[in-house]
Amino acid sequence: MAQGIKPHLWTDQYQPSAMFGSVLALSGVDGVELAYHGPAGCYTIAGHIRTDQAPMGTYSAMRPSGITEDNLVMGTSMDKLRQLLKFIKLESEHTGRTPSLVAIVNADATAITGDDIAGMARQFEKETGVPSIALDTPGFKGWDVYGYDLAHKTLLAKFAKTDVPKKPNSVNLIAPYLMASQNWLFDLEGIKQLLAELGIEVNCVLARNITTKEIENFAAAEYNLFLTSEDFPMFNKETEKLGVPSFGADLPLSYGLVNTEEWLYAVAKKFGKLDEARKSLEKASERVRKVLRFNYSYTWQANLMMQKRPALIGRAQFVASLARSLYYDMDMFPELVALQAGTQEAADRAKKLLEPLIRDGLTLEIMVNPAYIEFARAVKRANIDFVLGSRIEKTLIEGMRIPHHTISSSYYFNTFRYVPVPYVGYDGILYLLQELGLAMEDMFHEKESWQGKVFKNI
């Protein structure tokens, strides 16, 4: 059972809401129509969140009920939801486009007033025949993990069939968004490629760029492969009913060489494909070697990176995996790692991934869900060379005159990544090296230092 992380006294903490998770997960279903029952501010956030799924995927429709303070006070918010669902019905009839799924999602305000979104979903499905669900995922229910968990469970309960034949050598990929690199869209494609080289078919990705038909066939997979260390108790119960066992939550993500080897061999062992894994790594190793061999720029960067002391902050499994790669692949000393976790299980699993570094002599400070000011003070105390994190804390860290490079968190509000080159796998180490090169550049050349200089005789 998932154990929640105790809330912090400070408020400047990374705590993506349950609504965040439900909207992002549901947006991965092709043809979904999201009926957002909440005020304008929350709707704006939800609108941004769902765009993570759009590149190379699905751009979901989402409409707001448009409630105001008056509706909440006077008890008329349900009337606004009825109007919204009526509009969705009329638009569908007018355009001839029928949604594959109508999903009602609420916000804090409409959850507090007890609006019956489940009853409205049942009524809408009865009137129209369109599959309809309701997700009660207000922010106060917990982190985004709660929203992902409930969305995954609800989709399976609604669509997944039990009487489907098994596909040999197949997996369902679970929660790719919680890989939590800013490049997760393309990292997922890299994961698919790694599996394809083993001869393993991806049956369903929950939930990214999928159809309701794929969800119906969810139970055809041999295993669920988790791409997160977070715990999903509601999903786990549902998938147990379907007879699909899960693994992967305890593995490092395949960022860097050491993690890719451990991840790929663990997956291959499940399917009896260790020879295929070895051949895949040999080919990838040769590709990387061709790029870096006799590469003068790389030799400079590799030597400059040695024994540098970065700090990392981000989702627990991602930064724990990245810290392992920095230490074992690049001879760097990640002496401060801040784990952001929605469940105690995620924090514990990340700590376990970091144990070998400590055993091998690294002096490592681990923080769990620190307030940003706490993290910043720890960075300053540790005399860190640069920070790898997200745009959220970037201004704070750079304001302390410490270099910061954005590499994690959601796709939509981070630095710009348009080229579909993954970070994962042996090949992905080349992209990670480029990111580290940018971080090193910031470390050697303080940003905007030219403003304090006067260049003469030019």
C-alpha positions in Angstrom: 0.0 0.0 0.0 1.3 3.4 -0.9 2.5 5.5 2.0 2.1 9.3 1.5 4.9 11.6 2.2 4.3 13.9 5.2 3.6 17.5 4.0 6.3 20.1 4.7 5.9 23.2 6.8 7.3 25.3 4.0 5.2 26.0 0.9 7.9 26.4 -1.7 8.0 22.6 -2.3 7.4 20.7 -5.5 4.0 19.1 -5.1 2.2 18.5 -8.4 -1.4 17.8 -7.6 -3.6 14.8 -8.1 -5.5 16.8 -10.8 -2.2 17.2 -12.7 -1.8 13.4 -12.8 -5.3 12.5 -13.8 -5.4 15.1 -16.7 -2.0 14.1 -18.0 -2.8 10.4 -17.9 -6.3 10.8 -19.5 -4.8 13.0 -22.2 -2.9 10.0 -23.6 -6.1 8.3 -24.8 -6.9 9.0 -28.4 -10.3 10.6 -28.9 -10.8 11.5 -25.3 -13.0 14.5 -24.4 -12.1 16.0 -21.0 -14.9 17.8 -19.2 -13.1 19.9 -16.6 -15.3 20.9 -13.7 -13.5 23.6 -11.9 -12.6 27.3 -11.9 -10.6 29.1 -14.5 -7.3 29.1 -12.7 -7.2 25.3 -12.3 -8.4 24.9 -15.9 -5.4 27.0 -17.2 -3.0 24.7 -15.4 -4.8 21.6 -16.7 -4.7 23.0 -20.3 -0.9 23.3 -20.1 -0.5 19.9 -18.6 -2.3 18.0 -21.3 0.0 19.5 -24.0 2.8 17.2 -22.8 1.0 14.4 -24.7 0.6 16.2 -28.0 4.0 15.9 -29.8 3.9 12.6 -31.7 0.8 11.6 -29.8 -2.7 12.8 -29.0 -4.0 16.3 -28.6 -7.0 15.9 -26.4 -10.1 18.1 -26.4 -10.8 19.7 -23.0 -13.7 22.0 -22.1 -14.3 23.8 -18.8 -17.6 24.1 -16.9 -16.6 27.7 -16.1 -17.8 27.8 -12.6 -17.4 31.0 -10.6 -17.5 31.9 -6.9 -21.2 32.6 -7.2 -21.9 29.1 -8.5 -20.1 27.6 -5.5 -21.9 29.9 -3.0 -25.3 29.6 -4.5 -25.1 25.8 -5.2 -25.4 26.1 -8.9 -22.1 24.6 -10.0 -23.8 21.3 -11.0 -25.9 23.3 -13.5 -22.7 24.5 -15.1 -21.5 20.9 -15.5 -24.9 19.9 -17.0 -24.5 22.8 -19.5 -21.0 21.6 -20.4 -22.1 18.0 -21.0 -25.0 19.2 -23.1 -22.6 21.3 -25.2 -20.3 18.2 -25.7 -23.4 16.2 -26.8 -24.7 18.8 -29.2 -21.2 19.4 -30.7 -20.8 15.7 -31.3 -24.1 15.4 -33.0 -23.4 18.5 -35.2 -19.9 17.5 -36.3 -20.5 13.8 -36.5 -17.4 13.2 -34.3 -18.1 10.9 -31.3 -15.5 10.9 -28.5 -14.0 7.6 -27.7 -14.3 8.5 -24.0 -15.7 11.4 -22.0 -13.9 11.9 -18.7 -15.1 14.4 -16.1 -12.3 15.7 -13.8 -13.0 18.0 -10.9 -10.9 20.5 -9.0 -10.6 21.4 -5.3 -13.6 23.7 -5.3 -16.1 21.3 -6.8 -14.8 18.4 -4.7 -15.4 20.4 -1.5 -18.9 21.2 -2.5 -19.5 17.5 -3.2 -20.7 17.8 -6.8 -21.8 14.4 -8.1 -19.5 14.0 -11.1 -19.8 10.2 -11.0 -23.6 10.4 -11.3 -23.3 12.8 -14.2 -20.9 10.5 -16.0 -23.3 7.6 -15.7 -26.2 9.7 -16.9 -24.2 11.0 -19.9 -23.2 7.5 -20.9 -26.8 6.3 -20.6 -28.1 9.2 -22.8 -25.4 9.1 -25.5 -23.9 5.6 -25.4 -20.4 7.2 -25.2 -18.2 5.6 -22.5 -17.9 8.0 -19.6 -15.9 8.1 -16.4 -15.4 10.5 -13.5 -12.2 11.1 -11.6 -12.3 12.7 -8.2 -8.7 14.0 -8.1 -8.7 17.4 -6.4 -5.3 18.7 -5.4 -5.9 18.0 -1.7 -6.1 14.3 -2.4 -2.3 14.2 -2.8 0.4 14.3 -5.4 0.1 13.6 -9.1 0.8 10.0 -8.3 -2.7 9.7 -6.9 -4.2 11.0 -10.1 -2.1 8.7 -12.3 -3.0 5.7 -10.1 -6.8 6.5 -10.2 -6.7 7.2 -13.9 -4.9 4.0 -14.7 -7.2 2.0 -12.5 -10.4 3.6 -13.9 -9.4 3.1 -17.5 -8.7 -0.6 -16.8 -11.9 -1.1 -14.9 -13.9 0.6 -17.7 -12.3 -1.1 -20.8 -9.9 -4.0 -20.0 -11.2 -7.5 -20.8 -10.1 -10.6 -19.0 -10.8 -13.1 -21.8 -8.0 -12.1 -24.2 -5.2 -14.4 -25.4 -1.7 -13.8 -24.2 0.9 -12.3 -26.5 4.3 -14.0 -26.0 7.2 -11.7 -25.3 5.0 -8.6 -24.6 4.8 -5.9 -22.0 2.6 -3.0 -21.0 4.6 0.1 -20.2 3.3 1.9 -17.1 3.5 5.7 -16.4 6.2 6.9 -18.8 5.6 10.5 -17.7 7.1 9.6 -14.3 10.4 8.9 -15.9 10.5 12.6 -15.3 13.2 13.8 -17.6 12.2 16.8 -19.5 12.9 14.6 -22.6 10.4 11.9 -21.5 8.4 11.9 -24.7 11.5 10.9 -26.7 12.9 8.7 -23.9 9.8 6.6 -24.2 10.5 6.1 -27.9 14.1 5.0 -26.9 12.7 2.5 -24.4 10.5 1.0 -27.1 13.5 0.7 -29.3 15.6 -1.1 -26.6 12.7 -3.5 -26.1 12.3 -4.1 -29.9 16.0 -5.1 -30.1 15.3 -7.8 -27.5 12.3 -9.0 -29.5 9.8 -7.7 -26.9 6.5 -6.2 -28.2 4.9 -3.2 -26.4 1.2 -4.2 -26.0 0.0 -1.0 -24.4 1.4 2.2 -22.9 -0.6 3.4 -19.9 -1.3 6.1 -20.8 0.4 7.5 -23.9 -0.9 7.6 -27.4 -3.3 4.7 -26.9 -6.7 3.8 -28.1 -9.5 2.3 -26.0 -9.1 -0.9 -28.1 -5.5 -1.2 -26.8 -6.8 -0.8 -23.2 -9.3 -3.6 -23.9 -6.4 -5.9 -24.8 -4.3 -4.8 -21.7 -4.4 -8.3 -20.2 -2.8 -9.8 -23.3 0.7 -8.7 -22.1 2.9 -11.1 -20.1 4.1 -8.3 -17.8 3.6 -4.7 -16.8 7.0 -2.9 -16.9 7.0 0.1 -14.6 8.9 3.2 -15.7 8.6 4.7 -12.2 9.4 3.8 -8.7 6.2 5.3 -7.4 3.6 3.0 -5.8 0.2 2.6 -7.5 -2.0 0.5 -5.1 -5.3 1.0 -7.0 -3.8 0.1 -10.3 -2.0 -2.9 -8.8 -5.3 -4.4 -7.5 -6.9 -3.9 -10.9 -4.1 -5.5 -12.8 -4.0 -8.4 -10.4 -7.6 -9.1 -11.4 -6.5 -9.1 -15.0 -3.6 -11.6 -14.3 -0.8 -9.3 -15.4 2.2 -9.3 -13.0 4.4 -6.2 -12.7 8.1 -5.5 -12.3 10.5 -2.6 -12.9 9.8 -0.3 -10.0 13.0 -1.3 -8.2 15.2 -0.9 -11.3 17.2 2.1 -12.3 16.0 4.0 -15.4 18.2 3.3 -18.4 20.1 6.6 -18.3 23.8 6.2 -18.9 25.9 3.0 -19.4 25.7 1.4 -16.0 22.0 1.9 -15.6 21.2 0.7 -19.2 23.1 -2.5 -18.6 21.3 -3.3 -15.3 17.9 -2.3 -16.7 18.3 -4.2 -20.0 19.7 -7.4 -18.5 16.9 -7.4 -15.9 14.2 -7.1 -18.5 15.9 -9.6 -20.8 16.2 -12.1 -18.0 12.4 -12.0 -17.5 11.9 -13.2 -21.1 15.0 -15.4 -21.5 16.7 -13.0 -23.9 20.1 -12.4 -22.3 21.9 -13.2 -25.6 19.8 -10.6 -27.4 20.6 -8.0 -24.7 24.3 -8.7 -24.9 24.3 -8.3 -28.7 22.2 -5.1 -28.5 24.7 -3.5 -26.0 27.7 -4.6 -28.2 26.2 -2.9 -31.2 25.3 0.3 -29.3 28.7 0.4 -27.7 30.3 0.4 -31.1 28.1 3.2 -32.3 29.0 5.3 -29.3 32.7 4.5 -29.6 32.7 5.6 -33.2 31.4 9.1 -32.2 33.7 9.6 -29.2 37.0 7.9 -30.4 39.6 10.5 -31.4 37.0 13.2 -30.6 39.2 16.0 -29.4 36.3 18.0 -27.9 35.1 15.0 -26.0 38.5 14.3 -24.5 38.6 17.9 -23.1 35.1 17.6 -21.7 35.7 14.2 -20.2 38.8 15.4 -18.4 37.1 18.5 -17.2 34.1 16.6 -15.9 36.2 14.3 -13.8 35.7 14.8 -10.0 33.4 17.7 -10.5 30.7 17.9 -7.7 27.2 18.3 -9.0 24.0 18.4 -7.0 20.8 16.9 -8.4 17.1 17.6 -7.7 14.1 15.9 -9.3 11.8 12.9 -9.2 13.4 10.2 -7.1 14.0 7.4 -9.6 15.3 9.8 -12.3 17.8 11.7 -10.2 19.0 8.5 -8.4 19.6 6.9 -11.8 21.3 10.0 -13.1 23.6 10.2 -10.0 24.6 6.6 -10.6 25.6 7.4 -14.2 27.5 10.5 -13.2 29.5 8.5 -10.7 30.2 5.3 -12.5 30.2 6.4 -16.2 31.8 9.9 -15.9 33.8 9.8 -12.7 31.9 12.7 -11.2 31.0 13.1 -7.5 27.2 13.8 -7.1 27.5 14.7 -3.4 24.0 16.1 -2.9 20.8 14.4 -4.3 17.3 15.8 -3.5 14.6 13.2 -4.1 11.1 14.4 -4.9 8.7 11.5 -4.3 4.9 11.2 -4.0 5.1 8.0 -2.0 7.4 6.6 0.6 8.1 3.6 -1.6 9.5 5.8 -4.3 11.9 7.5 -1.8 13.0 4.2 -0.4 13.6 2.6 -3.8 15.7 5.6 -4.9 17.8 5.4 -1.7 18.4 1.8 -2.4 19.7 2.6 -5.9 22.1 5.1 -4.3 23.5 2.6 -1.7 26.2 1.3 -4.0 27.7 4.8 -4.4 28.0 5.2 -0.7 29.5 1.7 -0.3 32.1 2.6 -3.0 33.2 5.6 -1.1 31.1 8.6 -2.2 30.2 11.1 0.5 26.5 11.6 -0.3 23.8 13.7 1.3 20.3 12.6 0.4 17.3 14.9 0.9 13.7 13.8 0.5 11.1 16.4 -0.6 13.1 19.4 0.7 11.7 22.9 0.4 13.7 24.7 -2.3 15.3 27.1 0.2 16.5 24.1 2.2 18.0 22.6 -1.0 19.6 25.9 -1.9 21.2 26.2 1.5 22.5 22.6 1.2 24.0 23.4 -2.2 25.8 26.3 -0.7 27.1 24.4 2.2 28.4 21.6 0.0 30.4 23.9 -2.2 28.8 22.3 -5.3 30.2 23.0 -8.8 26.8 23.0 -10.6 23.2 21.8 -10.2 21.1 19.6 -12.5 17.4 20.1 -11.9 14.3 21.8 -13.4 13.3 25.3 -14.3 11.3 25.5 -11.1 14.4 26.2 -8.9 16.7 27.5 -11.6 16.3 31.2 -10.8 16.9 30.5 -7.1 20.1 28.6 -7.7 21.5 31.0 -10.3 20.6 33.9 -8.0 23.1 32.4 -5.6 25.7 32.5 -8.4 25.8 28.8 -8.8 25.4 27.3 -12.3 22.2 25.4 -13.0 21.2 23.3 -16.0 17.6 22.2 -16.6 17.2 18.5 -17.3 14.2 17.2 -15.5 10.4 17.6 -14.8 7.5 18.1 -17.3 8.1 18.7 -21.0 5.8 21.7 -21.4 7.4 24.1 -18.9 11.1 23.3 -19.3 13.7 24.2 -21.8 13.0 23.5 -25.4 13.4 20.0 -26.7 12.1 19.4 -30.3 14.5 16.9 -31.8 13.4 13.3 -31.0 16.8 12.2 -29.5 16.4 10.1 -26.3 18.6 10.3 -23.3 18.1 6.6 -22.6 20.3 3.7 -23.6 23.9 3.6 -24.6 23.2 5.9 -27.5 21.5 8.3 -25.1 24.7 8.9 -23.3 25.8 11.1 -26.2 22.8 13.5 -25.6 23.5 13.4 -21.9 27.1 14.4 -22.5 25.9 17.3 -24.6 23.7 18.4 -21.7 26.6 18.1 -19.3 28.7 20.1 -21.6 26.2 23.0 -21.4 26.3 22.7 -17.6 30.1 22.8 -17.7 30.1 25.8 -19.9 27.9 27.7 -17.4 30.3 26.6 -14.6 33.3 28.1 -16.4 31.7 31.2 -17.7 29.3 33.0 -15.3 26.2 34.1 -17.2 25.9 37.8 -18.1 29.3 38.5 -16.6 29.9 40.8 -19.6 27.5 43.3 -18.0 30.2 44.1 -15.4 33.0 44.5 -17.9 34.0 47.3 -20.3 35.6 46.1 -23.5 37.8 48.8 -25.1 39.6 49.2 -28.4 37.3 46.8 -30.2 
